[in-house]
Amino acid sequence: MKKIIVFIMGLLGILAASNITLTGEISGNQEITADTCFVNGEVEVLQDAKITINQGTKVIFNNEAKLIVRGKIEAIGIENDSIFFQGNENKTTFQILESNQENKIAYASFRNFEYGLKITVSYLDLSHSLFQDNDTGISISGFSNETQPDVKISNCLITHSQKNGIFILGHKNAVIENCEITKSALSQSPRGAIQLSCQSEGGFCTPTIRNNYIHHNVWQGISSWDLYESTQTNPIVEGNTITYNLSGVYLKNSNGIFRNNDISYNFVEGNSNSGAGVMIQGATCNPLFTANNITHNFTGFYIIQGATANIGNINNSENDDDGNNIIKNNVDPTGHTWSIYNMSSKDIMAQNNDFGTLDSAQIAESIFDYDDNPSYGKVTFTPSTSGINEENTIDKHDVRIYPNPFNSSFCINFLGNEASYQKAVIYNYQGQKIREIALNSPMSQLKVDFQNNLQSGIYFVKLQGKNQNLMKKILFVK
């Protein structure tokens, strides 16, 4: 097979051959249609240049090669003919650096890189791509700059990362949605599948993390650490399923809004240091939790070192912090139920939540606070009286609803348990029936179109069968 080596120093045009090799600087517009493209040394796409990589191309990074894009990149494959980026023993780097161009990558795979993709103060729309066997799947850095281009990552699978699946440093416009992040921290180092960090004084980190499936990671599902305790690490985390990790969410000197997440089954058998659905640490912590499902961990909330949290406050005039969390069935290895374990000196509000019982004595038994040790703050709680309780007669992970939140329709995926249900009933938060759908034959997926005349807010989908029922919470946002 003929091999063509191209030294790119201002070359214009289409590079089409069986094999080509890139080295040096790229200026102008370059379109690569080769079967295989090799990257040697440090290749830089200059600020005013554009590189287009067509579907079906394999881009192989040799030795410790780097591809740095300061201009524009388009690498758009299709579902059945993707683009393949292959690193070399995790020594190679693919970076988009300080680019305000409308960069777009879709239907691509990234394997064996130090960073599968490193996005530094740059715009990127990344979708439908695979990141596997990298040190870090995706790195997004904004360095807390006031002006930052948008980064959107959607419908990607990030798996088998030695460190983080996704690492976000000082970025305020990043959106991570509809992704699956699994098998991160395989090196056993304590890193979250999605990890947020603020590492500059006066800096910030405020991404949106929405509708992701974060599961079976060696350490935390989501971790957030503000090194300067600036109170400016404030992500919006909503609609995610965070399950089967060492712990679900870990916040150190960090805040944020956490709503409508499913944080459950986070523990490692035999590991007493695992099992927190949510762990909150540090005096600048005061995150908000509303309408989350926090169940089947060793403990629901574990709060230490001067931290506090708003888990529900119905004593103020605000309507967006009224609790509505489900915090139950969190049982440690000794068999004790722990909804909230407060070893912080600060008080905590946890009103209007479903603790699995209306009995205040039983709820108090599941809470460790001032009443157990006066060195710690008081947890003020009241049970929810909505009359809707999520039923746990089966493992609720047999069913998944997405997107959640949604604005027009949602899908119910029956994960191998489709024959168990005869109907789906939708209720509003007051327990009023909105709609009933007969499930006349087994199906793997059901699409439900929602009524536009209904108000935004929390609804419940109840799946009913002869011997088992399942309740799932959904959030309708017009």
One Martini backbone bead per residue (centre of mass of N, CA, C, O) as a GRO file, in nm:
protein
  478
    1MET     BB    1   0.096   0.036   0.022
    2LYS     BB    2   0.071   0.360  -0.013
    3LYS     BB    3   0.274   0.622   0.129
    4ILE     BB    4   0.196   0.949   0.252
    5ILE     BB    5   0.387   1.237   0.318
    6VAL     BB    6   0.286   1.531   0.505
    7PHE     BB    7   0.402   1.861   0.516
    8ILE     BB    8   0.250   2.115   0.712
    9MET     BB    9   0.296   2.446   0.550
   10GLY     BB   10   0.026   2.591   0.423
   11LEU     BB   11  -0.149   2.377   0.313
   12LEU     BB   12  -0.394   2.319   0.061
   13GLY     BB   13  -0.678   2.103   0.090
   14ILE     BB   14  -0.694   1.763  -0.002
   15LEU     BB   15  -0.638   1.463   0.191
   16ALA     BB   16  -0.600   1.181  -0.031
   17ALA     BB   17  -0.559   0.849   0.091
   18SER     BB   18  -0.473   0.577   0.245
   19ASN     BB   19  -0.213   0.731   0.361
   20ILE     BB   20  -0.119   0.969   0.619
   21THR     BB   21   0.100   1.240   0.743
   22LEU     BB   22   0.132   1.447   1.030
   23THR     BB   23   0.321   1.762   1.052
   24GLY     BB   24   0.326   2.041   1.224
   25GLU     BB   25   0.159   2.292   1.049
   26ILE     BB   26  -0.177   2.425   1.013
   27SER     BB   27  -0.308   2.588   0.731
   28GLY     BB   28  -0.599   2.662   0.654
   29ASN     BB   29  -0.775   2.413   0.465
   30GLN     BB   30  -0.840   2.075   0.584
   31GLU     BB   31  -0.909   1.759   0.423
   32ILE     BB   32  -0.973   1.428   0.550
   33THR     BB   33  -1.002   1.101   0.357
   34ALA     BB   34  -0.847   0.892   0.476
   35ASP     BB   35  -0.812   0.593   0.620
   36THR     BB   36  -0.520   0.690   0.734
   37CYS     BB   37  -0.390   0.896   1.010
   38PHE     BB   38  -0.086   1.027   1.104
   39VAL     BB   39   0.070   1.135   1.413
   40ASN     BB   40   0.359   1.347   1.439
   41GLY     BB   41   0.432   1.484   1.700
   42GLU     BB   42   0.360   1.828   1.674
   43VAL     BB   43   0.034   1.931   1.591
   44GLU     BB   44  -0.085   2.249   1.450
   45VAL     BB   45  -0.378   2.434   1.448
   46LEU     BB   46  -0.425   2.726   1.352
   47GLN     BB   47  -0.627   2.986   1.426
   48ASP     BB   48  -0.724   3.019   1.097
   49ALA     BB   49  -0.777   2.722   1.084
   50LYS     BB   50  -0.892   2.404   0.923
   51ILE     BB   51  -1.012   2.075   1.022
   52THR     BB   52  -1.123   1.786   0.835
   53ILE     BB   53  -1.281   1.480   0.939
   54ASN     BB   54  -1.387   1.201   0.802
   55GLN     BB   55  -1.555   0.942   0.772
   56GLY     BB   56  -1.362   0.645   0.854
   57THR     BB   57  -1.126   0.761   0.998
   58LYS     BB   58  -0.791   0.694   1.105
   59VAL     BB   59  -0.626   0.822   1.400
   60ILE     BB   60  -0.276   0.796   1.455
   61PHE     BB   61  -0.071   0.804   1.740
   62ASN     BB   62   0.262   0.853   1.778
   63ASN     BB   63   0.401   0.796   2.050
   64GLU     BB   64   0.405   1.149   2.170
   65ALA     BB   65   0.177   1.277   2.033
   66LYS     BB   66   0.024   1.593   1.911
   67LEU     BB   67  -0.301   1.760   1.897
   68ILE     BB   68  -0.345   2.109   1.823
   69VAL     BB   69  -0.634   2.323   1.846
   70ARG     BB   70  -0.679   2.676   1.750
   71GLY     BB   71  -0.895   2.655   1.557
   72LYS     BB   72  -1.071   2.426   1.356
   73ILE     BB   73  -1.301   2.144   1.411
   74GLU     BB   74  -1.418   1.861   1.205
   75ALA     BB   75  -1.564   1.545   1.337
   76ILE     BB   76  -1.798   1.364   1.137
   77GLY     BB   77  -1.975   1.103   1.180
   78ILE     BB   78  -2.145   0.796   1.183
   79GLU     BB   79  -2.290   0.530   1.319
   80ASN     BB   80  -2.156   0.325   1.078
   81ASP     BB   81  -1.907   0.564   1.042
   82SER     BB   82  -1.664   0.638   1.219
   83ILE     BB   83  -1.419   0.794   1.418
   84PHE     BB   84  -1.067   0.707   1.484
   85PHE     BB   85  -0.889   0.753   1.790
   86GLN     BB   86  -0.537   0.665   1.846
   87GLY     BB   87  -0.334   0.606   2.086
   88ASN     BB   88  -0.023   0.573   2.306
   89GLU     BB   89  -0.008   0.452   2.605
   90ASN     BB   90  -0.106   0.731   2.735
   91LYS     BB   91   0.099   0.968   2.578
   92THR     BB   92  -0.124   1.120   2.433
   93THR     BB   93  -0.265   1.426   2.267
   94PHE     BB   94  -0.591   1.595   2.255
   95GLN     BB   95  -0.628   1.948   2.175
   96ILE     BB   96  -0.834   2.229   2.259
   97LEU     BB   97  -0.702   2.569   2.217
   98GLU     BB   98  -0.827   2.865   2.231
   99SER     BB   99  -1.123   2.821   2.082
  100ASN     BB  100  -1.403   3.001   1.913
  101GLN     BB  101  -1.491   2.797   1.740
  102GLU     BB  102  -1.719   2.566   1.579
  103ASN     BB  103  -1.674   2.291   1.725
  104LYS     BB  104  -1.707   1.941   1.595
  105ILE     BB  105  -1.803   1.619   1.744
  106ALA     BB  106  -1.901   1.297   1.595
  107TYR     BB  107  -1.883   0.982   1.592
  108ALA     BB  108  -1.643   0.895   1.802
  109SER     BB  109  -1.320   0.758   1.903
  110PHE     BB  110  -1.124   0.721   2.220
  111ARG     BB  111  -0.792   0.578   2.265
  112ASN     BB  112  -0.510   0.580   2.455
  113PHE     BB  113  -0.501   0.843   2.637
  114GLU     BB  114  -0.438   1.074   2.858
  115TYR     BB  115  -0.648   1.245   2.692
  116GLY     BB  116  -0.900   1.201   2.502
  117LEU     BB  117  -0.998   1.510   2.572
  118LYS     BB  118  -0.876   1.853   2.556
  119ILE     BB  119  -1.047   2.140   2.694
  120THR     BB  120  -0.926   2.483   2.643
  121VAL     BB  121  -1.084   2.750   2.619
  122SER     BB  122  -1.333   2.614   2.440
  123TYR     BB  123  -1.526   2.524   2.181
  124LEU     BB  124  -1.783   2.249   2.207
  125ASP     BB  125  -1.948   1.987   2.013
  126LEU     BB  126  -2.023   1.677   2.173
  127SER     BB  127  -2.119   1.353   2.027
  128HIS     BB  128  -2.159   1.022   2.003
  129SER     BB  129  -1.914   0.909   2.193
  130LEU     BB  130  -1.606   0.729   2.263
  131PHE     BB  131  -1.441   0.656   2.585
  132GLN     BB  132  -1.147   0.443   2.607
  133ASP     BB  133  -0.864   0.375   2.777
  134ASN     BB  134  -0.803   0.626   2.958
  135ASP     BB  135  -0.694   0.821   3.191
  136THR     BB  136  -0.875   1.058   3.075
  137GLY     BB  137  -1.140   1.120   2.906
  138ILE     BB  138  -1.230   1.430   2.997
  139SER     BB  139  -1.113   1.773   2.965
  140ILE     BB  140  -1.224   2.081   3.134
  141SER     BB  141  -1.100   2.418   3.084
  142GLY     BB  142  -1.126   2.772   3.222
  143PHE     BB  143  -0.969   2.913   3.463
  144SER     BB  144  -1.189   3.128   3.557
  145ASN     BB  145  -1.279   3.278   3.324
  146GLU     BB  146  -1.508   3.510   3.233
  147THR     BB  147  -1.450   3.414   2.937
  148GLN     BB  148  -1.642   3.138   2.793
  149PRO     BB  149  -1.685   2.891   2.607
  150ASP     BB  150  -1.883   2.652   2.506
  151VAL     BB  151  -1.973   2.323   2.647
  152LYS     BB  152  -2.095   2.019   2.485
  153ILE     BB  153  -2.197   1.700   2.627
  154SER     BB  154  -2.345   1.420   2.444
  155ASN     BB  155  -2.408   1.095   2.413
  156CYS     BB  156  -2.181   0.953   2.589
  157LEU     BB  157  -1.913   0.714   2.640
  158ILE     BB  158  -1.740   0.662   2.957
  159THR     BB  159  -1.468   0.425   2.988
  160HIS     BB  160  -1.202   0.300   3.135
  161SER     BB  161  -1.067   0.495   3.356
  162GLN     BB  162  -0.799   0.569   3.555
  163LYS     BB  163  -0.947   0.819   3.632
  164ASN     BB  164  -1.136   1.029   3.503
  165GLY     BB  165  -1.396   1.074   3.303
  166ILE     BB  166  -1.462   1.378   3.409
  167PHE     BB  167  -1.290   1.698   3.399
  168ILE     BB  168  -1.356   2.009   3.584
  169LEU     BB  169  -1.198   2.336   3.541
  170GLY     BB  170  -1.314   2.637   3.586
  171HIS     BB  171  -1.626   2.608   3.474
  172LYS     BB  172  -1.949   2.764   3.356
  173ASN     BB  173  -2.061   2.627   3.052
  174ALA     BB  174  -2.084   2.338   3.103
  175VAL     BB  175  -2.243   2.046   2.943
  176ILE     BB  176  -2.374   1.738   3.083
  177GLU     BB  177  -2.557   1.500   2.875
  178ASN     BB  178  -2.665   1.185   2.822
  179CYS     BB  179  -2.453   1.014   2.978
  180GLU     BB  180  -2.204   0.752   3.025
  181ILE     BB  181  -2.039   0.671   3.343
  182THR     BB  182  -1.780   0.420   3.371
  183LYS     BB  183  -1.511   0.285   3.506
  184SER     BB  184  -1.359   0.462   3.711
  185ALA     BB  185  -1.063   0.461   3.884
  186LEU     BB  186  -0.871   0.202   3.816
  187SER     BB  187  -0.610   0.304   3.990
  188GLN     BB  188  -0.748   0.379   4.286
  189SER     BB  189  -0.780   0.665   4.279
  190PRO     BB  190  -0.947   0.945   4.423
  191ARG     BB  191  -1.195   0.961   4.174
  192GLY     BB  192  -1.431   1.092   3.994
  193ALA     BB  193  -1.620   1.051   3.732
  194ILE     BB  194  -1.714   1.339   3.814
  195GLN     BB  195  -1.493   1.625   3.833
  196LEU     BB  196  -1.466   1.910   4.037
  197SER     BB  197  -1.266   2.224   4.011
  198CYS     BB  198  -1.111   2.475   4.227
  199GLN     BB  199  -0.770   2.647   4.179
  200SER     BB  200  -0.861   2.955   4.245
  201GLU     BB  201  -0.871   3.258   4.358
  202GLY     BB  202  -1.198   3.350   4.288
  203GLY     BB  203  -1.315   3.119   4.162
  204PHE     BB  204  -1.496   2.878   3.942
  205CYS     BB  205  -1.771   2.613   3.920
  206THR     BB  206  -2.069   2.588   3.682
  207PRO     BB  207  -2.200   2.335   3.584
  208THR     BB  208  -2.404   2.108   3.390
  209ILE     BB  209  -2.566   1.803   3.519
  210ARG     BB  210  -2.761   1.592   3.293
  211ASN     BB  211  -2.900   1.288   3.245
  212ASN     BB  212  -2.711   1.075   3.377
  213TYR     BB  213  -2.514   0.763   3.386
  214ILE     BB  214  -2.367   0.677   3.706
  215HIS     BB  215  -2.166   0.378   3.720
  216HIS     BB  216  -1.945   0.161   3.841
  217ASN     BB  217  -1.736   0.310   4.030
  218VAL     BB  218  -1.468   0.317   4.241
  219TRP     BB  219  -1.575   0.584   4.331
  220GLN     BB  220  -1.723   0.851   4.271
  221GLY     BB  221  -1.961   0.990   4.086
  222ILE     BB  222  -1.954   1.283   4.230
  223SER     BB  223  -1.707   1.546   4.251
  224SER     BB  224  -1.621   1.835   4.474
  225TRP     BB  225  -1.347   2.088   4.478
  226ASP     BB  226  -1.256   2.368   4.683
  227LEU     BB  227  -0.946   2.492   4.758
  228TYR     BB  228  -1.053   2.810   4.841
  229GLU     BB  229  -1.335   2.839   4.967
  230SER     BB  230  -1.536   3.039   4.768
  231THR     BB  231  -1.843   2.945   4.694
  232GLN     BB  232  -1.807   2.891   4.349
  233THR     BB  233  -1.909   2.589   4.361
  234ASN     BB  234  -2.209   2.562   4.139
  235PRO     BB  235  -2.376   2.324   4.044
  236ILE     BB  236  -2.602   2.161   3.820
  237VAL     BB  237  -2.787   1.871   3.941
  238GLU     BB  238  -2.993   1.673   3.712
  239GLY     BB  239  -3.145   1.366   3.643
  240ASN     BB  240  -2.962   1.155   3.773
  241THR     BB  241  -2.790   0.839   3.777
  242ILE     BB  242  -2.647   0.725   4.096
  243THR     BB  243  -2.478   0.409   4.092
  244TYR     BB  244  -2.261   0.180   4.208
  245ASN     BB  245  -2.070   0.327   4.410
  246LEU     BB  246  -1.888   0.411   4.671
  247SER     BB  247  -2.015   0.695   4.615
  248GLY     BB  248  -2.211   0.938   4.499
  249VAL     BB  249  -2.160   1.226   4.660
  250TYR     BB  250  -1.882   1.470   4.676
  251LEU     BB  251  -1.831   1.750   4.904
  252LYS     BB  252  -1.571   2.010   4.907
  253ASN     BB  253  -1.632   2.322   4.954
  254SER     BB  254  -1.924   2.285   4.821
  255ASN     BB  255  -2.195   2.333   4.609
  256GLY     BB  256  -2.534   2.345   4.492
  257ILE     BB  257  -2.781   2.190   4.274
  258PHE     BB  258  -2.998   1.913   4.374
  259ARG     BB  259  -3.221   1.751   4.136
  260ASN     BB  260  -3.380   1.468   4.052
  261ASN     BB  261  -3.207   1.239   4.175
  262ASP     BB  262  -3.055   0.909   4.164
  263ILE     BB  263  -2.925   0.793   4.485
  264SER     BB  264  -2.812   0.458   4.470
  265TYR     BB  265  -2.631   0.189   4.566
  266ASN     BB  266  -2.379   0.321   4.740
  267PHE     BB  267  -2.143   0.062   4.770
  268VAL     BB  268  -1.910  -0.163   4.944
  269GLU     BB  269  -1.862  -0.459   5.028
  270GLY     BB  270  -1.667  -0.441   5.327
  271ASN     BB  271  -1.669  -0.110   5.313
  272SER     BB  272  -1.677   0.135   5.560
  273ASN     BB  273  -1.593   0.389   5.356
  274SER     BB  274  -1.858   0.345   5.234
  275GLY     BB  275  -2.211   0.454   5.144
  276ALA     BB  276  -2.259   0.743   5.053
  277GLY     BB  277  -2.476   0.922   4.895
  278VAL     BB  278  -2.391   1.189   5.069
  279MET     BB  279  -2.097   1.396   5.097
  280ILE     BB  280  -2.017   1.662   5.340
  281GLN     BB  281  -1.733   1.900   5.338
  282GLY     BB  282  -1.710   2.193   5.498
  283ALA     BB  283  -1.772   2.533   5.586
  284THR     BB  284  -1.876   2.620   5.273
  285CYS     BB  285  -2.115   2.430   5.289
  286ASN     BB  286  -2.457   2.472   5.106
  287PRO     BB  287  -2.645   2.274   4.970
  288LEU     BB  288  -2.913   2.177   4.746
  289PHE     BB  289  -3.199   1.954   4.813
  290THR     BB  290  -3.439   1.831   4.561
  291ALA     BB  291  -3.617   1.566   4.453
  292ASN     BB  292  -3.469   1.314   4.565
  293ASN     BB  293  -3.331   0.978   4.543
  294ILE     BB  294  -3.220   0.833   4.864
  295THR     BB  295  -3.125   0.496   4.840
  296HIS     BB  296  -2.954   0.211   4.937
  297ASN     BB  297  -2.748   0.299   5.133
  298PHE     BB  298  -2.578   0.333   5.421
  299THR     BB  299  -2.616   0.652   5.378
  300GLY     BB  300  -2.751   0.934   5.286
  301PHE     BB  301  -2.615   1.149   5.488
  302TYR     BB  302  -2.273   1.291   5.523
  303ILE     BB  303  -2.173   1.531   5.778
  304ILE     BB  304  -1.878   1.748   5.796
  305GLN     BB  305  -1.670   1.998   5.894
  306GLY     BB  306  -1.893   2.251   5.901
  307ALA     BB  307  -2.122   2.159   5.747
  308THR     BB  308  -2.408   2.206   5.531
  309ALA     BB  309  -2.771   2.181   5.445
  310ASN     BB  310  -3.045   2.191   5.210
  311ILE     BB  311  -3.318   1.947   5.256
  312GLY     BB  312  -3.546   2.142   5.378
  313ASN     BB  313  -3.751   2.454   5.373
  314ILE     BB  314  -4.074   2.572   5.514
  315ASN     BB  315  -4.000   2.865   5.670
  316ASN     BB  316  -3.984   3.004   5.406
  317SER     BB  317  -4.052   3.181   5.091
  318GLU     BB  318  -3.942   2.956   4.937
  319ASN     BB  319  -4.005   2.704   4.662
  320ASP     BB  320  -3.703   2.551   4.597
  321ASP     BB  321  -3.670   2.423   4.927
  322ASP     BB  322  -3.905   2.177   5.006
  323GLY     BB  323  -3.760   1.911   4.943
  324ASN     BB  324  -3.893   1.608   4.834
  325ASN     BB  325  -3.736   1.380   4.944
  326ILE     BB  326  -3.600   1.048   4.931
  327ILE     BB  327  -3.510   0.902   5.263
  328LYS     BB  328  -3.443   0.558   5.241
  329ASN     BB  329  -3.306   0.253   5.296
  330ASN     BB  330  -3.043   0.326   5.473
  331VAL     BB  331  -2.811   0.060   5.534
  332ASP     BB  332  -2.592  -0.068   5.731
  333PRO     BB  333  -2.402  -0.349   5.814
  334THR     BB  334  -2.565  -0.359   6.106
  335GLY     BB  335  -2.880  -0.255   6.028
  336HIS     BB  336  -2.878   0.052   6.029
  337THR     BB  337  -3.059   0.341   5.987
  338TRP     BB  338  -2.943   0.622   5.767
  339SER     BB  339  -3.029   0.935   5.668
  340ILE     BB  340  -2.868   1.130   5.883
  341TYR     BB  341  -2.516   1.226   5.938
  342ASN     BB  342  -2.418   1.461   6.192
  343MET     BB  343  -2.064   1.587   6.226
  344SER     BB  344  -2.153   1.883   6.257
  345SER     BB  345  -2.194   2.201   6.409
  346LYS     BB  346  -2.428   2.235   6.219
  347ASP     BB  347  -2.725   2.297   6.113
  348ILE     BB  348  -3.021   2.119   5.971
  349MET     BB  349  -3.243   2.115   5.701
  350ALA     BB  350  -3.524   1.844   5.676
  351GLN     BB  351  -3.795   1.909   5.525
  352ASN     BB  352  -4.030   1.745   5.353
  353ASN     BB  353  -3.974   1.424   5.372
  354ASP     BB  354  -3.922   1.086   5.276
  355PHE     BB  355  -3.862   0.837   5.542
  356GLY     BB  356  -4.088   0.589   5.538
  357THR     BB  357  -4.227   0.766   5.771
  358LEU     BB  358  -4.441   0.937   6.025
  359ASP     BB  359  -4.252   0.862   6.258
  360SER     BB  360  -4.054   1.053   6.452
  361ALA     BB  361  -3.895   0.838   6.608
  362GLN     BB  362  -3.792   0.681   6.362
  363ILE     BB  363  -3.649   0.915   6.228
  364ALA     BB  364  -3.458   0.987   6.466
  365GLU     BB  365  -3.312   0.707   6.456
  366SER     BB  366  -3.191   0.792   6.152
  367ILE     BB  367  -3.050   1.029   6.326
  368PHE     BB  368  -2.746   1.211   6.361
  369ASP     BB  369  -2.694   1.443   6.642
  370TYR     BB  370  -2.734   1.640   6.910
  371ASP     BB  371  -2.896   1.411   7.060
  372ASP     BB  372  -2.622   1.229   7.060
  373ASN     BB  373  -2.424   1.501   7.026
  374PRO     BB  374  -2.363   1.829   7.138
  375SER     BB  375  -2.129   1.892   6.918
  376TYR     BB  376  -2.366   1.890   6.725
  377GLY     BB  377  -2.599   1.949   6.512
  378LYS     BB  378  -2.924   2.011   6.418
  379VAL     BB  379  -3.198   1.820   6.292
  380THR     BB  380  -3.461   1.943   6.099
  381PHE     BB  381  -3.772   1.764   6.078
  382THR     BB  382  -4.015   1.649   5.828
  383PRO     BB  383  -4.257   1.480   5.697
  384SER     BB  384  -4.414   1.386   5.432
  385THR     BB  385  -4.776   1.457   5.316
  386SER     BB  386  -4.850   1.369   5.010
  387GLY     BB  387  -4.910   1.038   4.976
  388ILE     BB  388  -4.638   0.974   4.825
  389ASN     BB  389  -4.471   0.662   4.771
  390GLU     BB  390  -4.209   0.485   4.703
  391GLU     BB  391  -4.187   0.173   4.569
  392ASN     BB  392  -3.984  -0.139   4.682
  393THR     BB  393  -4.060  -0.440   4.562
  394ILE     BB  394  -3.833  -0.369   4.358
  395ASP     BB  395  -3.587  -0.312   4.149
  396LYS     BB  396  -3.577   0.004   4.002
  397HIS     BB  397  -3.352  -0.073   3.774
  398ASP     BB  398  -3.563  -0.212   3.570
  399VAL     BB  399  -3.622   0.102   3.535
  400ARG     BB  400  -3.615   0.372   3.286
  401ILE     BB  401  -3.628   0.732   3.275
  402TYR     BB  402  -3.634   0.931   2.969
  403PRO     BB  403  -3.607   1.219   3.009
  404ASN     BB  404  -3.487   1.367   3.339
  405PRO     BB  405  -3.605   1.600   3.257
  406PHE     BB  406  -3.899   1.726   3.073
  407ASN     BB  407  -4.114   1.888   2.790
  408SER     BB  408  -4.305   1.644   2.626
  409SER     BB  409  -4.140   1.365   2.660
  410PHE     BB  410  -4.111   1.011   2.750
  411CYS     BB  411  -3.926   0.717   2.846
  412ILE     BB  412  -3.977   0.366   2.905
  413ASN     BB  413  -3.747   0.135   3.034
  414PHE     BB  414  -3.743  -0.220   3.015
  415LEU     BB  415  -3.501  -0.410   3.194
  416GLY     BB  416  -3.620  -0.722   3.158
  417ASN     BB  417  -3.939  -0.637   3.291
  418GLU     BB  418  -4.197  -0.610   3.091
  419ALA     BB  419  -4.399  -0.851   3.208
  420SER     BB  420  -4.482  -0.714   3.504
  421TYR     BB  421  -4.682  -0.509   3.356
  422GLN     BB  422  -5.017  -0.353   3.289
  423LYS     BB  423  -4.968  -0.046   3.397
  424ALA     BB  424  -4.969   0.318   3.363
  425VAL     BB  425  -4.958   0.578   3.614
  426ILE     BB  426  -5.033   0.927   3.642
  427TYR     BB  427  -4.925   1.166   3.884
  428ASN     BB  428  -4.945   1.410   4.090
  429TYR     BB  429  -4.839   1.549   4.388
  430GLN     BB  430  -5.150   1.511   4.508
  431GLY     BB  431  -5.250   1.220   4.377
  432GLN     BB  432  -5.360   1.277   4.098
  433LYS     BB  433  -5.494   1.154   3.824
  434ILE     BB  434  -5.391   1.190   3.474
  435ARG     BB  435  -5.303   0.890   3.364
  436GLU     BB  436  -5.375   0.587   3.166
  437ILE     BB  437  -5.178   0.290   3.065
  438ALA     BB  438  -5.196   0.019   2.875
  439LEU     BB  439  -5.019  -0.306   2.895
  440ASN     BB  440  -5.094  -0.553   2.671
  441SER     BB  441  -4.783  -0.591   2.603
  442PRO     BB  442  -4.477  -0.661   2.580
  443MET     BB  443  -4.213  -0.412   2.637
  444SER     BB  444  -3.915  -0.216   2.618
  445GLN     BB  445  -4.080   0.053   2.519
  446LEU     BB  446  -4.227   0.374   2.628
  447LYS     BB  447  -4.402   0.643   2.492
  448VAL     BB  448  -4.474   0.970   2.646
  449ASP     BB  449  -4.710   1.211   2.601
  450PHE     BB  450  -4.753   1.526   2.714
  451GLN     BB  451  -4.947   1.768   2.860
  452ASN     BB  452  -4.947   2.114   2.800
  453ASN     BB  453  -5.165   2.198   3.034
  454LEU     BB  454  -4.963   2.137   3.233
  455GLN     BB  455  -4.772   2.179   3.499
  456SER     BB  456  -4.495   2.235   3.626
  457GLY     BB  457  -4.328   1.947   3.777
  458ILE     BB  458  -4.411   1.692   3.985
  459TYR     BB  459  -4.427   1.345   3.903
  460PHE     BB  460  -4.585   1.014   3.873
  461VAL     BB  461  -4.491   0.674   3.798
  462LYS     BB  462  -4.707   0.389   3.794
  463LEU     BB  463  -4.630   0.052   3.806
  464GLN     BB  464  -4.853  -0.221   3.738
  465GLY     BB  465  -4.905  -0.542   3.888
  466LYS     BB  466  -4.987  -0.834   4.031
  467ASN     BB  467  -4.704  -0.843   4.236
  468GLN     BB  468  -4.609  -0.541   4.145
  469ASN     BB  469  -4.471  -0.217   4.220
  470LEU     BB  470  -4.378   0.114   4.070
  471MET     BB  471  -4.217   0.423   4.159
  472LYS     BB  472  -4.168   0.727   3.966
  473LYS     BB  473  -3.994   1.021   3.926
  474ILE     BB  474  -4.088   1.332   3.763
  475LEU     BB  475  -3.993   1.623   3.548
  476PHE     BB  476  -4.177   1.903   3.442
  477VAL     BB  477  -4.057   2.128   3.172
  478LYS     BB  478  -4.155   2.402   2.973
   0.00000   0.00000   0.00000
